[in-house]
Amino acid sequence: MATTRRNLLRGLSLGAGSCLFDPLLRQVQAEADGRSDHAPMRFVFVVKSSGIVPEGITPEAFVGSEARNEKLDGVRLPESMSALEPFKDQLAMVQGLSGKMCRGGHSSWFGAMGVYMTGGEHNRGTILRATADAELAKLSPAPFNHVGLAVRGPALSSSYGGTMYPGITAIDANKELPFQGSPDRAFEQLFGSAVSSDGKGEQRFKVQANLFDFMVDDIKSIEKTIPSAEKHKLDAYLNAFEELQVRHSRLTNMKGSIQDHAPVLSDKFISEVEEVRQEAHFDIATAALIAGLTNCVTIRLDNLSTIYKGLGLVKPNHGIGHDESSRTQEECRDLIRNHHTGLLAQMAAKLRAVPEGNGSMLDNTMIIYFSDAANKHHADCLEWPYVVIGGCGGRLDLPGRYIRYPKYGEKGCRTIGNWWTTLLNAYGNPVDHYGNEDLVLKQNGVSVRGPLSELIV
C-alpha cells in the first residue's frame, strides 16, 4: 500500500527526538494532525531577463492606463498565458509598481529583490543587504533554507553549468547566494541522501555525516583551550558545522519522503538545450518543495545570452531586445512567455495535486514570476510587473485578481519597496519598510513607505 503523505509525516515527526529539530517538527506534526493553519509557507521566485512588458501580460478586458483592482473570474488571459487559465482562481497580476530607486538597463542585479541602486552593465556592484527571497526563506526554515537554480549566470554572461553566481540573491551584505546550474548536480545535492544518479550518493552522505560529527567534537574540545579573544571565531565555525550536522540528521529522517518525491532521472537532467534544462530545474524545485527539503526556491530562468532555439528563435534575448530577430520583438516575447507560463503551470499542477490540510500544497505556496530588468529591455523601472500563482497561505488578498496601481508620480502610486515590505509583513517580519525609498517621490512630497496594507488579509 502506498504510504500517504500524512502517515509519512506523522512517522517522521515521531522518529526524531532532538530539540534541534523543534521548529521543523512542530510544522511536520501539525501537518500530520491535519492542522492546515500550521502548514509551512513556500515561496518560488522565477526570475527572467530582458524585462516583462506590461502590455504582454494585460488581459484585453483591462487594457488602459487607469488604476484597477478587478477579479479575473470570467476574464480571458492573453494567449501567451493560456497555460495558466486552469489556475485563474489562484492567479494574480500586479502592475504599476515602480522601481526607480534601482538600476535600469539590462539588469538591476540585486536591486530587483534588494530594492537599491547597484552595479553597471557588467558589474554586479555592492551588495547592501539580504534580498527579499533570502529574508522570506528565514521565515519558513527547512533543511535547505534557500535553493538557487540557474540556467545561465549574470546578465550578459555565457557561463553555463556548475555553481554560478547570477547576481540576484544575497543572504546578507556582500554575501551572495550560490546557484546550481547543472540539473544533475542539483539532483545529487538535494536528493543524494536517499537516491543517487550514480548509486554512490548514500555512501558519500554517510561519510559526510561522520566527518561533521568528528569536526564538531574536535571544535568543542579545542574551544576549551583557546584564548577568549579568539573564541568568537571558533564559535562561528562551530555554528556552521552544527548547522550542517543538523541538516544531515534531518535528511536522514526524511529519507522516505525524499525517495517518494525525487524526480525520475532522465536525459533532460544532462541536456544542454535551454528549454529542457529549464524544465529539469522546475522538476527539481517542485520535488524539493513536495519532499519538504526546502520552502524557498529562486530559479534564474535565463539571461541576455540565452537563445531559445527549441522555440525556433535564432537570436539571444539581448538581440531580441534590440529587434535583431526576423520576428517582431512582441512575437518573440510571446513565444518565450508561453513557454515560461507552461513551466509555471506544470509546477502549480503538481503542487495542487498534493493534499495538505483542507486543501493542497498550492494553497500554501506563492510563485512569483518577474524580471530582473523591470518593464522592458533597457528598463526604465517606471513599472515592475509581477505574476503570482498560488493561494499565498491565505494571508494576501491576491489570488484571482488583476491589480494595477496609479502611474509613477500620480496620487496613490507605490513602489517595489512597498511590494516586498508587504510580503515580509504578511509572513512574519513586521519591518517598517524594506529597501531604499524613491528620493524623487520623497522630495516631491510623495512618501511611499510601508506595506500595501490593502493586500494583507
C-alpha positions as CSV (number, residue, x, y, z in Angstrom):
1,M,0.0,0.0,0.0
2,A,1.3,3.4,-0.9
3,T,2.4,5.5,2.1
4,T,0.2,8.6,2.4
5,R,1.9,11.9,2.9
6,R,0.1,12.3,6.3
7,N,1.2,9.0,7.7
8,L,4.7,9.5,6.4
9,L,5.0,12.9,8.1
10,R,3.5,11.5,11.3
11,G,6.1,8.8,11.3
12,L,8.8,11.3,10.6
13,S,7.8,13.6,13.5
14,L,7.7,10.8,16.0
15,G,11.0,9.4,14.9
16,A,13.2,12.3,15.9
17,G,13.6,13.5,19.5
18,S,16.2,16.2,19.4
19,C,15.2,19.7,20.4
20,L,17.4,20.9,17.5
21,F,14.6,19.8,15.1
22,D,11.9,21.7,17.1
23,P,10.8,24.3,14.5
24,L,10.6,21.7,11.7
25,L,9.0,19.1,13.8
26,R,6.2,21.4,15.0
27,Q,5.3,22.1,11.4
28,V,5.5,18.4,10.5
29,Q,3.4,17.2,13.5
30,A,0.8,19.9,12.7
31,E,0.6,18.6,9.1
32,A,0.3,15.0,10.3
33,D,-2.6,16.0,12.6
34,G,-4.3,17.8,9.7
35,R,-3.9,21.3,11.1
36,S,-3.5,23.3,7.8
37,D,-3.0,26.6,9.7
38,H,0.4,25.3,10.7
39,A,1.5,24.3,7.2
40,P,4.7,25.9,6.1
41,M,4.6,28.7,3.6
42,R,6.5,28.2,0.4
43,F,8.0,30.7,-2.0
44,V,9.2,30.3,-5.5
45,F,10.9,33.2,-7.2
46,V,11.1,32.8,-11.0
47,V,13.4,35.5,-12.5
48,K,13.7,36.1,-16.2
49,S,15.8,38.6,-18.1
50,S,15.1,41.5,-20.6
51,G,12.1,42.7,-18.8
52,I,8.4,41.7,-18.7
53,V,6.5,44.1,-20.9
54,P,3.3,45.1,-19.0
55,E,1.2,45.0,-22.2
56,G,2.1,41.4,-22.8
57,I,0.5,40.2,-19.6
58,T,-2.5,42.5,-19.6
59,P,-5.9,40.8,-20.3
60,E,-7.7,42.6,-23.2
61,A,-10.6,43.5,-20.8
62,F,-8.2,45.6,-18.7
63,V,-6.2,47.4,-21.4
64,G,-5.9,51.1,-20.5
65,S,-3.9,53.3,-18.1
66,E,-6.2,53.7,-15.2
67,A,-5.6,52.1,-11.8
68,R,-7.7,48.9,-11.3
69,N,-8.4,46.1,-8.8
70,E,-10.5,43.6,-10.6
71,K,-11.4,39.9,-10.4
72,L,-10.0,37.6,-13.0
73,D,-13.1,35.4,-13.0
74,G,-14.6,35.3,-16.4
75,V,-11.7,37.3,-17.9
76,R,-9.7,35.8,-20.8
77,L,-6.0,35.8,-20.3
78,P,-3.6,36.8,-23.1
79,E,-2.9,33.9,-25.5
80,S,0.7,33.7,-24.3
81,M,-0.5,33.0,-20.8
82,S,-3.3,30.5,-21.6
83,A,-1.5,27.7,-19.7
84,L,-2.5,29.5,-16.5
85,E,-6.2,29.5,-17.3
86,P,-6.8,26.4,-15.0
87,F,-5.3,28.4,-12.1
88,K,-7.1,31.6,-12.6
89,D,-8.7,31.3,-9.1
90,Q,-5.1,31.4,-7.7
91,L,-3.5,33.7,-10.2
92,A,-2.8,37.4,-9.7
93,M,-1.2,40.1,-11.9
94,V,0.2,43.1,-10.2
95,Q,1.2,46.1,-12.3
96,G,2.1,49.8,-11.9
97,L,4.7,49.4,-9.1
98,S,7.8,51.4,-9.8
99,G,11.4,50.7,-9.0
100,K,13.3,54.0,-9.8
101,M,15.5,53.5,-6.7
102,C,17.0,50.6,-8.6
103,R,19.3,50.5,-11.6
104,G,17.7,50.3,-15.1
105,G,19.3,49.0,-18.2
106,H,20.0,45.3,-18.9
107,S,19.7,44.2,-15.2
108,S,19.1,45.7,-11.8
109,W,21.3,43.0,-10.3
110,F,20.4,42.6,-6.6
111,G,18.1,45.6,-6.8
112,A,15.2,43.6,-8.1
113,M,14.8,41.9,-4.7
114,G,17.0,44.1,-2.6
115,V,15.5,47.5,-3.7
116,Y,18.5,49.7,-4.2
117,M,20.8,51.0,-6.9
118,T,23.9,48.9,-7.7
119,G,26.2,47.7,-10.4
120,G,26.8,48.5,-14.1
121,E,26.3,46.7,-17.4
122,H,29.0,44.1,-16.5
123,N,29.4,44.8,-12.8
124,R,27.2,43.5,-10.0
125,G,28.2,46.3,-7.7
126,T,28.0,46.3,-3.9
127,I,25.5,44.1,-2.0
128,L,23.8,46.2,0.6
129,R,21.5,43.7,2.3
130,A,19.9,40.4,2.2
131,T,17.5,40.2,-0.7
132,A,13.8,39.6,-0.1
133,D,13.8,35.9,-1.2
134,A,16.5,35.2,1.4
135,E,14.6,37.2,4.1
136,L,11.4,35.2,3.3
137,A,13.3,31.9,3.4
138,K,14.3,32.7,7.1
139,L,10.6,32.8,7.9
140,S,9.9,29.3,6.6
141,P,13.0,27.3,7.6
142,A,13.8,23.9,6.1
143,P,16.8,21.6,5.7
144,F,17.8,23.7,2.7
145,N,16.7,27.2,3.7
146,H,17.2,28.5,0.1
147,V,17.7,26.6,-3.1
148,G,19.1,28.5,-6.1
149,L,18.8,27.0,-9.6
150,A,20.1,28.8,-12.8
151,V,20.4,28.0,-16.4
152,R,22.8,30.9,-17.1
153,G,24.9,33.2,-15.0
154,P,24.9,37.0,-14.7
155,A,23.1,39.3,-17.2
156,L,25.4,39.1,-20.2
157,S,27.5,36.1,-19.1
158,S,27.9,33.0,-21.2
159,S,28.6,30.9,-18.1
160,Y,26.9,27.5,-18.1
161,G,26.6,24.7,-15.6
162,G,28.1,24.1,-12.2
163,T,28.0,26.5,-9.3
164,M,27.1,30.0,-10.5
165,Y,26.6,33.5,-9.0
166,P,24.0,35.2,-11.2
167,G,24.0,38.4,-9.1
168,I,20.3,38.5,-8.0
169,T,20.2,36.9,-4.5
170,A,22.1,37.5,-1.3
171,I,21.9,36.3,2.3
172,D,23.5,39.4,3.8
173,A,25.6,42.5,2.9
174,N,28.3,41.3,0.5
175,K,27.2,37.7,0.8
176,E,25.8,36.4,-2.5
177,L,24.0,33.1,-2.5
178,P,25.2,30.4,-5.0
179,F,23.0,28.8,-7.6
180,Q,23.4,25.3,-9.2
181,G,23.5,25.5,-13.0
182,S,23.6,21.7,-13.6
183,P,20.3,19.8,-13.0
184,D,22.1,16.5,-12.5
185,R,24.3,18.1,-9.7
186,A,21.3,19.8,-8.2
187,F,19.6,16.4,-8.1
188,E,22.6,14.9,-6.3
189,Q,22.9,17.7,-3.8
190,L,19.2,17.7,-2.9
191,F,18.2,14.1,-3.1
192,G,21.6,12.3,-2.8
193,S,20.9,11.4,0.8
194,A,18.3,8.9,-0.3
195,V,18.7,8.4,-4.0
196,S,21.7,8.9,-6.4
197,S,22.3,9.2,-10.1
198,D,25.4,7.0,-9.8
199,G,24.4,4.8,-6.8
200,K,27.1,6.3,-4.6
201,G,25.1,9.2,-3.1
202,E,24.1,7.4,0.1
203,Q,27.7,6.3,0.8
204,R,29.0,9.8,0.3
205,F,26.2,11.1,2.5
206,K,27.2,8.8,5.4
207,V,30.9,9.7,5.1
208,Q,30.0,13.4,5.3
209,A,27.8,12.8,8.3
210,N,30.6,11.1,10.2
211,L,33.0,13.8,9.2
212,F,30.7,16.5,10.5
213,D,30.4,14.6,13.8
214,F,34.1,14.4,14.3
215,M,34.7,18.1,13.3
216,V,32.0,19.3,15.8
217,D,33.5,17.2,18.6
218,D,37.0,18.4,17.8
219,I,36.0,22.1,17.7
220,K,34.2,21.8,21.1
221,S,37.4,20.3,22.6
222,I,39.6,23.0,21.1
223,E,37.2,25.7,22.3
224,K,38.1,25.0,25.9
225,T,41.8,25.7,25.4
226,I,41.9,28.8,23.2
227,P,42.1,32.4,24.4
228,S,38.8,34.1,24.9
229,A,39.7,36.8,22.2
230,E,39.7,34.1,19.6
231,K,36.7,32.2,20.8
232,H,34.1,34.1,18.7
233,K,35.9,33.0,15.5
234,L,35.7,29.3,16.6
235,D,32.1,29.8,17.6
236,A,31.3,30.8,14.0
237,Y,32.9,27.6,12.7
238,L,31.2,25.5,15.3
239,N,27.8,27.0,14.4
240,A,28.3,26.4,10.7
241,F,29.3,22.8,11.2
242,E,26.5,22.2,13.7
243,E,24.0,23.5,11.1
244,L,25.4,21.1,8.5
245,Q,25.2,18.3,11.1
246,V,21.5,19.1,11.8
247,R,20.7,19.3,8.1
248,H,22.3,15.8,7.6
249,S,20.2,14.4,10.5
250,R,17.0,15.9,9.1
251,L,17.7,14.5,5.7
252,T,18.4,11.1,7.2
253,N,15.0,11.1,8.9
254,M,13.4,12.3,5.7
255,K,14.8,9.6,3.5
256,G,11.3,8.0,2.9
257,S,9.9,11.3,1.8
258,I,12.8,12.1,-0.4
259,Q,12.6,8.7,-2.1
260,D,8.9,9.1,-2.7
261,H,9.2,12.6,-4.3
262,A,12.5,12.7,-6.0
263,P,12.1,13.2,-9.8
264,V,12.9,10.3,-12.1
265,L,16.3,10.8,-13.6
266,S,16.2,11.2,-17.4
267,D,18.2,12.6,-20.3
268,K,16.8,16.1,-19.6
269,F,18.9,16.3,-16.4
270,I,22.1,16.3,-18.6
271,S,20.6,18.1,-21.6
272,E,22.3,21.3,-22.9
273,V,19.1,22.5,-24.6
274,E,18.0,25.7,-22.7
275,E,14.3,24.8,-22.7
276,V,14.9,21.3,-21.5
277,R,17.3,22.4,-18.8
278,Q,14.7,24.9,-17.5
279,E,12.1,22.1,-17.3
280,A,14.6,19.9,-15.4
281,H,15.2,22.8,-12.9
282,F,11.4,23.1,-12.4
283,D,11.1,19.4,-11.8
284,I,13.9,19.5,-9.2
285,A,12.4,22.6,-7.5
286,T,8.9,21.1,-7.3
287,A,10.1,17.8,-6.0
288,A,12.3,19.5,-3.3
289,L,9.2,21.5,-2.2
290,I,7.0,18.4,-2.0
291,A,9.6,16.4,-0.2
292,G,10.0,19.1,2.4
293,L,13.6,19.7,1.6
294,T,13.1,23.4,1.2
295,N,10.4,26.1,1.4
296,C,12.1,28.6,-0.8
297,V,13.5,28.3,-4.3
298,T,14.8,31.0,-6.7
299,I,15.1,30.0,-10.3
300,R,17.1,32.1,-12.7
301,L,15.4,31.1,-16.0
302,D,17.7,32.8,-18.5
303,N,19.9,35.8,-19.1
304,L,20.6,38.0,-22.1
305,S,22.8,35.4,-23.7
306,T,20.1,32.7,-23.8
307,I,18.9,31.6,-27.2
308,Y,15.6,29.8,-27.3
309,K,16.4,27.5,-30.2
310,G,13.8,25.0,-29.1
311,L,11.2,27.7,-29.7
312,G,12.5,28.4,-33.2
313,L,14.4,31.6,-32.2
314,V,17.9,32.3,-33.5
315,K,18.8,35.4,-31.6
316,P,19.6,35.7,-27.9
317,N,17.4,37.7,-25.5
318,H,19.8,40.6,-26.0
319,G,19.3,40.6,-29.8
320,I,15.6,40.2,-29.4
321,G,15.6,43.3,-27.2
322,H,17.3,45.2,-30.0
323,D,14.9,44.0,-32.7
324,E,17.6,41.9,-34.4
325,S,15.3,38.9,-35.0
326,S,13.4,38.2,-38.2
327,R,10.3,38.1,-36.0
328,T,9.0,41.1,-34.2
329,Q,10.1,41.6,-30.5
330,E,6.4,41.1,-29.5
331,E,6.2,37.7,-31.3
332,C,9.5,36.5,-29.7
333,R,8.4,37.6,-26.3
334,D,5.0,35.9,-26.7
335,L,6.8,32.6,-27.6
336,I,9.1,32.8,-24.6
337,R,6.2,33.8,-22.2
338,N,4.1,30.9,-23.5
339,H,7.0,28.6,-22.7
340,H,7.6,30.1,-19.3
341,T,3.9,30.1,-18.2
342,G,3.8,26.4,-19.3
343,L,6.5,25.6,-16.8
344,L,4.8,27.6,-14.1
345,A,1.5,25.8,-14.8
346,Q,3.3,22.4,-14.6
347,M,4.7,23.3,-11.2
348,A,1.3,24.6,-10.0
349,A,-0.4,21.5,-11.2
350,K,2.0,19.2,-9.3
351,L,1.6,21.2,-6.1
352,R,-2.2,21.3,-6.4
353,A,-2.2,17.5,-6.7
354,V,-0.6,17.1,-3.2
355,P,-3.2,17.3,-0.4
356,E,-2.4,19.5,2.6
357,G,-4.7,20.2,5.4
358,N,-8.1,21.1,3.9
359,G,-6.6,21.9,0.5
360,S,-3.4,21.4,-1.3
361,M,0.2,22.5,-1.2
362,L,-0.5,25.2,-3.8
363,D,-2.8,26.9,-1.3
364,N,0.3,27.5,0.9
365,T,2.6,28.5,-1.9
366,M,3.4,31.8,-3.6
367,I,5.1,31.5,-7.0
368,I,6.3,34.9,-8.3
369,Y,7.3,35.4,-11.9
370,F,9.1,38.7,-12.6
371,S,12.2,40.1,-14.3
372,D,15.5,41.5,-13.0
373,A,15.1,44.2,-15.6
374,A,11.6,45.6,-14.7
375,N,9.4,46.6,-17.6
376,K,11.4,46.2,-20.7
377,H,14.8,45.6,-22.3
378,H,16.9,48.6,-21.2
379,A,14.4,49.1,-18.4
380,D,13.4,52.5,-17.1
381,C,11.9,50.9,-14.0
382,L,8.8,53.0,-14.2
383,E,6.9,49.8,-13.7
384,W,7.8,46.3,-12.4
385,P,5.2,43.7,-13.2
386,Y,4.6,40.6,-11.2
387,V,2.7,37.4,-12.0
388,V,1.7,35.4,-8.9
389,I,0.4,31.9,-8.7
390,G,-0.8,30.1,-5.5
391,G,-3.1,30.6,-2.6
392,C,-0.4,32.6,-0.7
393,G,-1.3,30.8,2.6
394,G,-4.5,32.9,2.8
395,R,-2.5,35.9,4.0
396,L,-2.7,38.1,0.9
397,D,-5.8,39.3,-1.0
398,L,-4.2,38.5,-4.3
399,P,-5.5,35.2,-5.7
400,G,-7.9,35.7,-8.6
401,R,-7.2,39.4,-9.0
402,Y,-5.8,41.9,-11.5
403,I,-4.3,44.9,-9.8
404,R,-2.8,48.0,-11.4
405,Y,-1.5,50.9,-9.2
406,P,-1.5,54.5,-10.4
407,K,1.3,55.6,-12.7
408,Y,4.6,56.8,-11.3
409,G,4.2,60.2,-9.7
410,E,0.4,60.1,-9.6
411,K,-1.5,60.1,-6.3
412,G,-1.6,56.6,-4.8
413,C,1.5,55.4,-6.8
414,R,3.6,52.8,-5.0
415,T,6.9,51.0,-5.4
416,I,8.5,47.6,-5.3
417,G,9.8,48.5,-1.9
418,N,6.1,48.5,-0.8
419,W,5.6,45.1,-2.5
420,W,8.5,43.4,-0.7
421,T,7.6,45.1,2.6
422,T,4.1,43.7,2.2
423,L,5.3,40.1,1.8
424,L,7.7,40.4,4.7
425,N,4.9,41.8,6.9
426,A,2.4,39.2,5.8
427,Y,4.6,36.3,6.6
428,G,6.1,37.2,9.9
429,N,8.7,40.1,9.6
430,P,6.9,43.3,10.5
431,V,9.6,45.5,9.0
432,D,8.6,49.2,8.7
433,H,9.9,49.5,5.2
434,Y,12.1,47.2,3.2
435,G,14.7,48.7,0.8
436,N,15.6,52.2,-0.3
437,E,13.0,54.9,-0.8
438,D,12.4,56.7,-4.1
439,L,14.1,60.0,-3.3
440,V,12.5,61.8,-6.2
441,L,9.0,60.9,-5.0
442,K,10.0,61.8,-1.4
443,Q,11.4,65.2,-2.5
444,N,8.1,65.9,-4.2
445,G,6.1,65.2,-1.1
446,V,5.0,61.7,-2.0
447,S,6.0,59.4,0.8
448,V,5.6,55.7,-0.1
449,R,6.9,53.9,2.9
450,G,5.3,50.8,4.4
451,P,3.3,47.8,3.2
452,L,0.5,47.7,0.7
453,S,-2.0,47.2,3.6
454,E,-4.9,46.7,1.2
455,L,-3.3,43.4,0.1
456,I,-2.8,41.9,3.6
457,V,-5.6,39.8,4.9
